[in-house]
């Protein structure tokens, strides 16, 4: 196969992957706590005809060498864990994480998952959950008839119980952080799972040990910048078109050779 055809094919695949990531970012521009994806690339191996520094003769060496690349490959995707804009809501059950950290929830299979989606609810059993119905960990129970449920910056959960005018502490929301949050596995539903790449979670009280604080009546929005994504989309589209033109040009060259030789 003509080298230019193969190289252009890798370029088309790379730009297609980048466009998919951009499309997903734009689709989630209004998703609570969403973190944008970026695709990482590396160049492929080189065919070395003359190595840099090779001897030309007894007294001279190659100043640059003679090497031809073979294209690009997709290394992986990475979540960008910068903070999204905090949006004030009128819902006292909404909390935004101001800084680093994740809330912990327990999935139906018993696994612990992690999220920055602070859209909280109380289920039929009086347990504090996220919007998907998964209970927060450590579990916090809200007694029936409790009013004025509130969340402190340090994660303290309080409410006024029936027949009582004083504020009662119900429990403590904790946050966890990871040595490498980008190594978490995105599972959908605003959830992440621990992996060997992320490291084990470190749990603590909001506002301590580098963890963020909690802001009530607020939600963290997506960290997708729609303008940047649109610019990136145009750039990728142009790069895809140029790779496609390269395929066409390489094919024309092969046709010319086959017809004239």
Buried (B, 14 or more C-beta within 10 A) or exposed (E): EEEBBBBBBBBBBBBEBBBBBBEBBBEBBEBBBBBBBBBEBEEEEEEEEEEEEEEEEEEEEEEEBEEEEBBBBBEEBBBEBEBBEBEEBEBBBBBBBBBBBBBBBBBEEEEBBBBBBBBBBBEEEBBBBBBBEBBBBEEBBBEEEBEEBBBBBBBBBBBBBEEEEEEEEBBBBBBBBBEEBBBBEBBEBBBBBBEEEBBEBBBBBBBEEEBBBBBBBBBBBBBBBEEEBEEBBEEBBEBBEEBBEBBEEBBEEBEEEEEEE
